[in-house]
Amino acid sequence: MTKLKWGMIGGGEGSQIGPAHRLGALADGHFEFAAGALDHRAEEGRAYAQRLGIAADRAYGDWTEMLAGEKNRADRVDLVTVATPNATHFEITKAFLEAGFNVLCEKPMTMTVEEGEEIVRVAAATGKICAVNYCYSAYPMVRQARAMVRAGELGKIRLVVTSFSHGHHGDGANADNPRVRWRYDPAMAGVSGQFADCGIHALHMASFICDDTVEKLSADFASTISSRVLEDDAMVNFRMAGGTVGRLWTSSVAIGRQHGFDIQVFGETGGLRWASEQPNQLIYTPLNGRTQIIEKGEAGLHADAQRLSRVSIAHPEGFPLAVANIYCDLADSIRGELRDGLPRARDGLCSMAAVHAAVASAALDGAWTDARPPMFR
């Protein structure tokens, strides 16, 4: 099968997310790394791209140069990944969609709900794929959990409880570190800190596994380090369209927690638990039955979990391969076999609507607030 051509914007040398995308995109042989504008410093970006094997004429200085250089090529890229600072996502994603490129955007997809709605409209009008990198939803055992819920193995879902909390920003003496400070500065991070950074992963996961949408929420935000304008801890209660009750906690000051992303789903006839620090296992308890450990790679898994598992049972598949599963779904979708587990522009929009709803709710002492984007109400 002919490889698809892939280009990347951002994610340059020293980037946290760039290596995960490069490992993920190339892991299964679906993509060839053909073009890039990897750094806001043009010459450094060009040099790094060429060290990674990109031809000199496709090692671009910035995204506008890449758009101009790629759009009229007969061998132009089939997919562009946007891994730049948050505030630039909308402009770049919109421009490449309008030029007829498929796009994978890092989260958050946009900074405002209005921008998110515009991306949804542009993607629909162009017929191009706009995906959002909610890569935790691509772990095989998360796909197994979703398939079990869809198959009715837990009965009607009553309650979902999720958290994404760590303690890596808990040192008050480190609050002015530029690598930390920007996350709590509205000029750079937008209207929300921790909830927009980590909480939306947990909220998306709840919607993904439960196969449902969040309708309303009630939020309590706290800035536990006084110099921070935006929240570093948040508790969000939510209600889903199908009647499921949701609880979510996210924090960056939970000293002792390392990654701290987990989810529990409780239905009428069973319950599930998955944790990102033990991603190969799904804990399942049927009503009045024994608790079971379902292992990645074992026999009898649902098709999506089997499809996205590469190595045999008891061998770990970590974060870069979860990202790789997003690229597998993208490759299939670009080739015409649409994968409904792929997070799309609609998911990015719903996340941004929830962020703004949570900010509004917290400002009103937890008042219940409509979390749906206006175009979906």
C-alpha positions as CSV (number, residue, x, y, z in Angstrom):
1,M,0.0,0.0,0.0
2,T,1.4,3.4,-0.9
3,K,2.3,5.5,2.0
4,L,0.5,8.7,2.7
5,K,2.5,11.9,3.0
6,W,2.5,13.7,6.3
7,G,3.6,17.2,7.4
8,M,4.0,18.7,10.8
9,I,3.8,22.3,12.1
10,G,5.4,22.9,15.4
11,G,6.7,20.0,17.6
12,G,10.3,21.0,17.0
13,E,13.6,20.1,18.8
14,G,13.0,20.0,22.6
15,S,9.2,19.8,22.2
16,Q,7.3,17.6,24.6
17,I,4.7,16.4,22.1
18,G,6.7,16.5,18.9
19,P,8.5,13.1,19.4
20,A,5.2,11.4,20.3
21,H,3.7,12.5,17.0
22,R,6.7,11.5,15.0
23,L,6.9,8.1,16.6
24,G,3.1,7.7,16.3
25,A,2.8,8.8,12.6
26,L,5.6,6.5,11.5
27,A,5.0,3.5,13.7
28,D,2.8,1.4,11.3
29,G,4.1,2.4,7.9
30,H,1.0,4.4,7.0
31,F,2.8,7.8,6.6
32,E,6.0,9.2,5.2
33,F,7.3,12.3,7.0
34,A,7.5,14.6,3.9
35,A,7.3,18.2,5.1
36,G,7.5,20.4,8.2
37,A,7.6,23.9,9.7
38,L,8.9,22.8,13.0
39,D,10.0,25.9,14.9
40,H,9.0,29.5,15.3
41,R,12.7,30.3,14.6
42,A,12.8,29.7,10.8
43,E,16.4,28.6,10.3
44,E,16.4,26.3,13.4
45,G,13.2,24.8,12.1
46,R,14.6,24.2,8.6
47,A,17.8,22.7,10.0
48,Y,16.0,20.3,12.4
49,A,13.6,19.2,9.7
50,Q,16.5,18.3,7.4
51,R,18.2,16.4,10.2
52,L,15.0,14.3,10.5
53,G,15.2,13.5,6.8
54,I,12.9,16.0,5.2
55,A,14.1,17.3,1.8
56,A,15.5,20.9,1.9
57,D,12.7,22.3,-0.3
58,R,10.1,21.0,2.1
59,A,11.8,22.1,5.3
60,Y,9.8,25.3,5.8
61,G,10.5,28.4,7.9
62,D,6.9,28.9,9.1
63,W,3.4,27.5,8.5
64,T,2.4,30.2,5.8
65,E,5.5,29.2,3.8
66,M,4.5,25.5,4.2
67,L,1.0,26.2,3.0
68,A,2.2,28.1,0.0
69,G,4.8,25.4,-0.8
70,E,2.5,22.4,-0.5
71,K,-0.9,23.4,-1.8
72,N,0.1,23.2,-5.5
73,R,2.4,20.2,-5.4
74,A,1.3,17.1,-7.2
75,D,2.8,15.1,-4.2
76,R,1.5,17.4,-1.5
77,V,1.0,16.1,2.0
78,D,-2.2,14.1,2.7
79,L,-2.3,15.1,6.4
80,V,-1.0,18.1,8.4
81,T,-0.5,17.9,12.2
82,V,-0.8,21.2,14.1
83,A,1.3,21.1,17.3
84,T,1.9,24.8,17.9
85,P,1.0,27.0,20.9
86,N,-2.8,26.9,21.7
87,A,-3.6,30.4,20.4
88,T,-2.4,29.6,16.9
89,H,-4.5,26.4,16.4
90,F,-7.5,28.1,14.9
91,E,-5.8,30.1,12.3
92,I,-3.5,27.3,11.0
93,T,-6.2,24.6,11.1
94,K,-8.7,26.8,9.2
95,A,-6.2,27.8,6.6
96,F,-5.1,24.2,5.8
97,L,-8.7,22.9,5.8
98,E,-9.7,25.6,3.3
99,A,-6.8,24.7,1.1
100,G,-8.0,21.1,1.0
101,F,-5.7,19.4,3.5
102,N,-6.7,16.9,6.2
103,V,-5.7,18.2,9.6
104,L,-4.9,16.7,13.0
105,C,-4.9,19.4,15.6
106,E,-3.5,19.3,19.1
107,K,-6.0,20.1,21.8
108,P,-7.5,22.5,22.6
109,M,-8.6,22.8,19.0
110,T,-9.5,26.5,19.4
111,M,-9.5,29.2,22.2
112,T,-13.2,30.2,21.8
113,V,-16.5,28.5,21.1
114,E,-17.1,30.7,18.0
115,E,-13.8,29.6,16.5
116,G,-14.7,25.9,17.2
117,E,-18.0,26.3,15.4
118,E,-16.2,27.9,12.5
119,I,-13.8,24.9,12.2
120,V,-16.8,22.5,12.3
121,R,-18.4,24.4,9.5
122,V,-15.2,24.6,7.4
123,A,-14.5,20.9,7.8
124,A,-18.0,20.1,6.7
125,A,-17.9,22.5,3.7
126,T,-14.5,21.1,2.5
127,G,-15.2,17.5,3.2
128,K,-11.8,17.2,4.8
129,I,-11.0,15.4,8.0
130,C,-10.3,17.6,11.0
131,A,-9.2,15.4,13.9
132,V,-8.2,16.4,17.4
133,N,-5.5,14.6,19.3
134,Y,-7.5,13.1,22.3
135,C,-5.0,10.3,22.1
136,Y,-6.0,8.6,25.4
137,S,-9.2,7.5,23.7
138,A,-7.1,5.4,21.4
139,Y,-5.6,3.1,24.0
140,P,-6.8,-0.4,23.1
141,M,-8.4,-1.0,26.5
142,V,-10.3,2.3,26.3
143,R,-11.7,1.1,23.0
144,Q,-12.6,-2.1,24.7
145,A,-14.4,-0.2,27.4
146,R,-16.4,1.8,24.9
147,A,-17.3,-1.3,23.0
148,M,-18.5,-3.0,26.2
149,V,-20.7,0.0,26.9
150,R,-22.1,0.1,23.4
151,A,-22.8,-3.7,23.6
152,G,-24.9,-3.2,26.7
153,E,-22.5,-5.3,28.9
154,L,-22.9,-2.7,31.7
155,G,-26.5,-2.0,31.2
156,K,-27.7,1.6,31.3
157,I,-24.9,3.8,32.5
158,R,-25.7,5.5,35.8
159,L,-22.5,7.3,36.8
160,V,-19.0,8.1,35.5
161,V,-16.2,9.4,37.7
162,T,-13.0,10.6,36.2
163,S,-9.9,12.6,37.2
164,F,-6.7,13.9,35.6
165,S,-4.6,15.3,38.4
166,H,-0.9,15.6,39.0
167,G,1.4,17.5,41.4
168,H,4.0,18.8,39.0
169,H,3.0,22.5,39.5
170,G,2.7,22.2,43.2
171,D,5.9,24.0,44.2
172,G,4.9,27.6,45.1
173,A,8.5,28.6,44.8
174,N,8.5,27.6,41.2
175,A,5.4,29.5,40.3
176,D,7.3,32.1,38.2
177,N,9.1,29.5,36.1
178,P,8.2,30.5,32.5
179,R,7.5,26.8,31.6
180,V,4.9,26.8,34.3
181,R,3.7,30.4,34.5
182,W,2.2,30.6,31.0
183,R,-0.4,27.9,31.8
184,Y,-2.0,30.2,34.4
185,D,-1.7,33.4,32.4
186,P,-4.9,34.3,30.5
187,A,-2.9,36.1,27.8
188,M,-1.3,32.8,26.8
189,A,-3.6,30.0,28.1
190,G,-7.0,31.6,27.5
191,V,-9.9,31.6,30.0
192,S,-8.9,28.4,31.9
193,G,-5.8,26.8,33.2
194,Q,-5.9,23.3,34.6
195,F,-9.4,22.4,33.3
196,A,-8.5,23.4,29.7
197,D,-5.1,21.7,30.0
198,C,-6.0,18.3,31.5
199,G,-9.6,18.4,32.5
200,I,-10.9,18.3,29.0
201,H,-9.0,15.0,28.4
202,A,-11.0,13.5,31.2
203,L,-14.3,15.0,30.0
204,H,-13.7,13.8,26.5
205,M,-12.9,10.3,27.8
206,A,-16.2,10.3,29.8
207,S,-18.2,11.2,26.6
208,F,-16.2,8.8,24.5
209,I,-16.6,5.6,26.7
210,C,-20.2,6.4,27.6
211,D,-21.0,7.3,24.0
212,D,-22.9,10.3,25.2
213,T,-22.6,14.1,25.3
214,V,-22.4,16.5,28.2
215,E,-25.4,18.8,28.4
216,K,-24.8,20.9,31.6
217,L,-22.2,21.3,34.3
218,S,-21.5,22.9,37.7
219,A,-17.9,23.9,38.4
220,D,-15.7,25.0,41.3
221,F,-12.3,26.5,40.4
222,A,-9.5,27.3,42.8
223,S,-6.1,29.0,42.4
224,T,-4.3,27.4,45.3
225,I,-1.1,29.3,44.6
226,S,-2.0,33.0,45.1
227,S,0.1,34.4,42.2
228,R,-1.9,32.4,39.6
229,V,-4.8,34.1,37.9
230,L,-6.2,30.9,36.4
231,E,-7.2,27.8,38.3
232,D,-4.8,25.0,39.2
233,D,-7.6,22.8,40.7
234,A,-11.1,22.2,39.6
235,M,-14.1,20.0,40.5
236,V,-16.8,19.7,37.9
237,N,-20.1,17.9,38.2
238,F,-21.9,17.2,34.9
239,R,-25.0,15.6,33.4
240,M,-25.1,13.8,30.1
241,A,-27.9,13.7,27.5
242,G,-28.7,10.1,28.3
243,G,-29.1,10.8,32.0
244,T,-25.7,9.7,33.2
245,V,-24.3,11.6,36.3
246,G,-20.7,12.7,36.0
247,R,-18.0,13.8,38.5
248,L,-14.6,15.1,37.4
249,W,-11.6,16.3,39.4
250,T,-8.5,17.9,37.8
251,S,-5.5,19.4,39.6
252,S,-1.9,20.4,39.1
253,V,-1.0,20.7,42.8
254,A,-1.8,17.1,43.9
255,I,1.7,16.4,45.1
256,G,2.4,12.6,44.9
257,R,0.3,12.0,41.8
258,Q,2.4,11.6,38.7
259,H,0.0,11.3,35.7
260,G,-3.2,10.6,37.6
261,F,-5.6,10.0,34.7
262,D,-8.3,7.4,35.4
263,I,-12.0,6.8,34.8
264,Q,-14.7,4.6,36.4
265,V,-18.0,3.8,34.6
266,F,-20.9,2.4,36.6
267,G,-23.9,0.8,34.9
268,E,-27.0,-1.1,36.1
269,T,-25.3,-4.4,35.6
270,G,-21.6,-3.8,35.9
271,G,-18.7,-1.4,36.4
272,L,-15.3,-0.6,34.7
273,R,-12.1,1.1,35.7
274,W,-9.2,2.2,33.5
275,A,-6.1,4.1,34.6
276,S,-3.5,5.6,32.2
277,E,-0.6,4.4,34.5
278,Q,-1.8,0.8,34.0
279,P,-3.2,1.2,30.4
280,N,-3.0,-2.4,29.4
281,Q,-5.6,-3.5,31.9
282,L,-9.3,-2.8,32.2
283,I,-11.0,-3.7,35.5
284,Y,-14.5,-5.1,35.1
285,T,-17.0,-6.1,37.8
286,P,-20.4,-7.6,36.7
287,L,-23.3,-7.1,39.1
288,N,-23.1,-9.7,41.9
289,G,-20.0,-11.2,40.2
290,R,-16.3,-11.3,40.7
291,T,-13.9,-8.5,39.7
292,Q,-12.0,-9.4,36.5
293,I,-8.9,-8.0,34.9
294,I,-9.2,-7.8,31.2
295,E,-5.7,-7.7,29.6
296,K,-4.7,-6.1,26.3
297,G,-3.9,-8.7,23.7
298,E,-6.0,-11.5,25.3
299,A,-8.5,-13.5,23.4
300,G,-12.2,-12.4,23.1
301,L,-11.7,-8.7,23.0
302,H,-13.9,-6.5,21.0
303,A,-12.7,-5.8,17.4
304,D,-11.5,-2.2,17.9
305,A,-9.3,-3.3,20.9
306,Q,-7.9,-6.2,18.9
307,R,-7.2,-4.0,15.8
308,L,-5.2,-1.4,17.8
309,S,-3.1,-3.8,19.8
310,R,0.3,-4.5,18.2
311,V,2.3,-6.7,20.6
312,S,1.4,-9.8,22.6
313,I,-0.2,-10.0,26.0
314,A,1.8,-8.7,29.0
315,H,4.0,-6.4,26.8
316,P,3.2,-2.7,27.3
317,E,2.0,-0.3,24.7
318,G,2.4,3.2,26.0
319,F,1.6,6.8,25.1
320,P,3.4,7.0,21.7
321,L,1.5,4.0,20.5
322,A,-1.8,5.5,21.6
323,V,-0.9,8.4,19.4
324,A,0.0,5.9,16.7
325,N,-3.5,4.5,17.0
326,I,-4.9,8.0,16.2
327,Y,-2.7,8.0,13.0
328,C,-4.0,4.4,12.2
329,D,-7.6,5.7,12.3
330,L,-6.6,8.8,10.3
331,A,-4.9,6.7,7.6
332,D,-8.0,4.4,7.3
333,S,-10.3,7.4,7.2
334,I,-8.2,9.3,4.6
335,R,-8.3,6.1,2.5
336,G,-12.1,5.9,2.7
337,E,-12.7,3.5,5.7
338,L,-14.0,6.0,8.2
339,R,-13.3,5.1,11.9
340,D,-15.9,6.4,14.3
341,G,-13.5,6.3,17.2
342,L,-11.4,9.1,15.7
343,P,-11.9,12.3,17.7
344,R,-13.1,15.0,15.3
345,A,-13.8,18.7,15.1
346,R,-17.1,18.2,16.8
347,D,-15.3,16.8,19.9
348,G,-12.9,19.7,19.9
349,L,-15.8,22.2,19.8
350,C,-17.7,20.4,22.6
351,S,-14.6,20.5,24.8
352,M,-14.2,24.3,24.3
353,A,-17.9,24.9,25.0
354,A,-17.4,22.9,28.2
355,V,-14.4,25.0,29.2
356,H,-16.3,28.3,28.8
357,A,-19.3,26.9,30.5
358,A,-17.1,25.8,33.5
359,V,-15.5,29.2,33.7
360,A,-18.9,30.8,33.7
361,S,-20.3,28.4,36.3
362,A,-17.3,28.8,38.6
363,A,-17.8,32.6,38.5
364,L,-21.4,32.1,39.6
365,D,-20.5,29.8,42.6
366,G,-21.2,26.6,40.8
367,A,-24.4,27.5,39.0
368,W,-25.6,24.8,36.6
369,T,-24.7,26.0,33.1
370,D,-25.5,24.7,29.6
371,A,-22.3,23.1,28.3
372,R,-23.5,22.5,24.7
373,P,-22.1,24.6,21.8
374,P,-24.8,26.9,20.5
375,M,-24.9,25.2,17.1
376,F,-25.8,21.9,18.8
377,R,-28.5,23.2,21.1
